[in-house]
């Protein structure tokens, strides 16, 4: 199993914080967001962890990977997209496809959005993936439909099979949202390539999942705990304030 952490965005909605520091390396509770993610997959057996970023922030990620190799048993690898601005960026799906073509990924793989903070381990989604031998995505219950409107909303059946995923719906059918966590069988590599070649919407992984639902069965693993998308500056500030208050 290989992990791919997507960190190719430019953090436009986090300006001015993200002007010189990529959002995945912004500090949260004393360590970079990316370190929290890596720590929360530390109990999963992984052959390699690939961090995908852009050319503009590549020096900072190269330094980070160099510092953290020992901590994570020298499993970290950096893939650098040839883009330097918001206007040039690949988008999440095209960026993922770029990694899959640049690196040897000939087995199952997990994809993790690099701009989400969560305080729980991810092992349960891998356990389910191996048990049912089907693609599985991680879900989080935001409790309120008004809040769900901001995300990719997922509807599932009683067996946890994903029936639909709709990006930022006006009338959400549930309060379950996609939390940027996807465990794929190796066959998904071909589907991702097909999607990128046939679709212009290559920015949102949710759109990829919606398309894949017509091609293959996808199941879900629902998580509880704290999960925050730090993509907007207000969310990042509230998270910092909350975590600081807990430490006092």
C-alpha positions in Angstrom: 0.0 0.0 0.0 1.3 3.4 -1.0 -0.1 6.7 0.5 -0.4 9.8 -1.6 -0.8 13.1 0.2 -2.0 15.9 -2.1 -0.4 19.2 -1.3 -0.4 21.0 -4.7 -2.7 23.8 -3.9 -1.8 27.5 -3.4 -4.0 28.3 -0.5 -5.7 31.3 -2.1 -8.4 31.5 0.6 -5.7 31.4 3.3 -4.0 34.6 2.2 -1.9 36.3 3.5 -0.8 33.3 5.7 -0.2 31.1 2.6 1.7 33.7 0.6 5.0 32.3 1.7 4.1 29.1 3.6 2.1 26.3 2.0 -1.0 25.5 4.0 0.1 21.9 4.6 3.1 23.3 6.5 1.2 25.9 8.6 1.7 25.2 12.4 -1.1 23.6 14.4 -0.6 22.8 18.1 3.1 23.0 17.8 3.7 21.1 14.5 2.9 21.4 10.8 -0.4 20.2 9.6 1.3 17.6 7.4 3.0 16.1 10.5 -0.4 15.6 12.1 -1.6 13.7 9.0 1.6 11.5 8.9 1.2 10.7 12.6 -2.4 9.7 12.1 -1.4 7.1 9.5 1.7 5.9 11.5 -0.1 2.7 12.6 -0.8 1.6 9.0 1.7 -0.6 7.2 2.8 1.5 4.2 5.5 0.9 1.6 5.9 4.6 0.8 4.4 8.0 1.4 4.3 10.3 -1.6 3.8 14.0 -1.0 2.7 15.8 -4.1 3.3 19.6 -4.3 4.1 22.4 -6.7 7.3 24.0 -7.9 6.6 27.2 -6.0 6.8 25.6 -2.6 9.1 22.7 -3.5 12.1 24.0 -1.5 10.1 24.1 1.7 8.8 20.6 1.1 12.2 19.3 0.2 13.5 20.7 3.5 10.6 19.2 5.4 11.0 15.7 3.9 14.7 15.8 4.6 14.1 16.6 8.3 11.3 14.0 8.7 12.8 11.0 6.9 14.2 9.5 10.0 11.0 9.9 12.0 9.0 8.1 9.3 11.6 5.4 8.6 12.8 7.0 5.3 9.5 6.3 3.5 8.8 9.8 2.4 9.0 10.8 -1.3 8.3 14.1 -2.9 6.7 14.6 -6.4 6.8 18.1 -7.7 4.2 19.4 -10.2 5.6 21.8 -12.8 3.4 24.7 -11.8 4.1 27.9 -9.9 0.7 29.7 -9.6 -3.0 29.3 -8.9 -3.7 29.9 -12.6 -1.3 27.0 -13.6 -2.2 24.5 -10.9 -3.3 21.0 -12.0 -6.2 20.5 -9.6 -6.6 17.6 -7.2 -7.5 14.9 -9.8 -5.0 15.9 -12.5 -2.4 16.2 -9.7 -3.2 12.7 -8.5 -3.0 11.4 -12.0 0.4 13.1 -12.4 1.7 11.3 -9.4 0.4 7.9 -10.6 2.3 8.4 -13.9 5.5 9.8 -12.3 5.8 7.1 -9.7 5.6 3.3 -9.8 2.2 2.6 -8.2 1.4 -1.0 -9.1 -0.7 -1.9 -6.1 -3.4 -0.5 -3.8 -3.1 3.1 -2.7 -4.6 5.7 -0.4 -5.1 9.3 -1.3 -5.3 12.0 1.5 -6.1 15.6 1.1 -3.3 17.6 2.7 -5.3 20.5 3.9 -7.5 18.7 6.5 -6.8 18.5 10.2 -8.2 15.5 12.2 -7.3 14.1 15.6 -8.0 10.4 15.0 -6.1 7.5 13.5 -7.1 6.2 10.1 -6.6 2.5 10.6 -10.3 1.5 10.5 -10.7 2.5 6.8 -7.8 0.2 5.8 -9.2 -2.7 7.9 -12.5 -2.3 6.1 -10.8 -2.0 2.7 -8.9 -5.3 3.2 -12.0 -7.0 4.6 -14.4 -6.2 1.7 -11.8 -5.8 -1.1 -13.6 -2.7 -2.4 -12.7 1.0 -2.7 -13.6 2.9 0.5 -13.8 6.6 1.2 -13.7 8.3 4.6 -16.8 10.2 5.7 -17.4 12.7 8.5 -20.8 13.7 10.0 -21.0 17.5 10.3 -24.5 17.1 12.0 -26.1 20.0 10.3 -27.3 20.3 6.7 -26.5 24.0 6.5 -22.9 23.1 7.3 -22.9 20.2 4.8 -23.6 22.6 2.0 -20.0 23.7 2.0 -18.7 20.2 1.2 -19.1 17.1 -0.9 -22.2 15.5 0.5 -22.5 11.7 0.5 -25.5 9.4 0.7 -25.0 5.8 1.6 -27.2 2.7 2.0 -27.6 0.6 5.1 -24.5 -1.4 4.1 -22.3 1.7 3.9 -22.2 1.6 0.1 -21.9 5.0 -1.5 -25.0 5.9 -3.5 -24.1 9.4 -4.5 -21.6 12.3 -3.9 -22.7 15.8 -4.7 -20.3 18.8 -4.4 -21.8 21.7 -2.4 -25.5 20.9 -2.9 -28.1 23.5 -2.2 -30.3 20.9 -0.5 -28.1 18.2 1.0 -29.5 14.7 1.2 -27.5 13.9 4.3 -25.0 15.4 6.8 -22.2 13.0 5.8 -19.4 14.7 3.9 -16.3 13.4 2.1 -13.3 14.1 4.3 -10.6 13.9 1.7 -9.7 10.2 2.3 -9.8 7.5 -0.3 -8.5 4.0 -0.3 -8.4 2.6 -3.8 -7.7 -0.8 -5.3 -4.9 -0.8 -7.9 -7.6 -0.9 -10.7 -8.6 2.6 -9.9 -5.4 3.9 -11.5 -6.9 3.2 -14.9 -10.2 4.8 -14.1 -8.5 8.0 -12.9 -6.5 8.2 -16.1 -9.7 7.7 -18.1 -11.5 10.4 -16.1 -8.7 13.0 -16.6 -8.7 12.4 -20.3 -12.5 12.7 -20.6 -13.4 15.4 -18.1 -12.6 19.1 -17.7 -13.5 19.0 -14.0 -10.1 17.9 -12.6 -10.1 20.1 -9.5 -12.4 18.2 -7.1 -11.9 14.6 -6.1 -15.6 14.4 -5.3 -16.4 14.8 -9.0 -14.1 11.9 -9.7 -15.9 9.7 -7.1 -19.3 10.7 -8.5 -18.1 9.5 -12.0 -16.5 6.3 -10.6 -19.8 5.3 -9.0 -21.1 4.4 -12.5 -18.1 2.2 -13.0 -17.5 0.4 -9.7 -18.8 -0.1 -6.2 -17.5 2.3 -3.5 -18.0 1.9 0.2 -17.6 4.2 3.2 -16.0 4.4 6.6 -17.5 7.1 8.9 -15.3 8.8 11.5 -16.0 10.6 14.7 -13.7 13.1 16.4 -12.4 16.5 15.3 -12.1 17.1 11.6 -11.5 20.6 10.1 -10.9 21.7 6.5 -8.4 24.6 7.0 -8.8 25.8 3.5 -10.3 29.2 4.6 -8.5 31.5 7.1 -11.5 31.7 9.4 -11.5 27.9 9.9 -7.7 27.9 10.6 -8.0 30.7 13.1 -10.9 29.0 15.0 -9.0 25.7 15.1 -5.9 27.4 16.5 -7.9 29.3 19.1 -9.8 26.1 20.1 -6.7 24.0 20.5 -4.8 26.7 22.4 -7.7 27.0 24.8 -7.5 23.2 25.5 -3.8 23.4 26.2 -4.2 26.2 28.8 
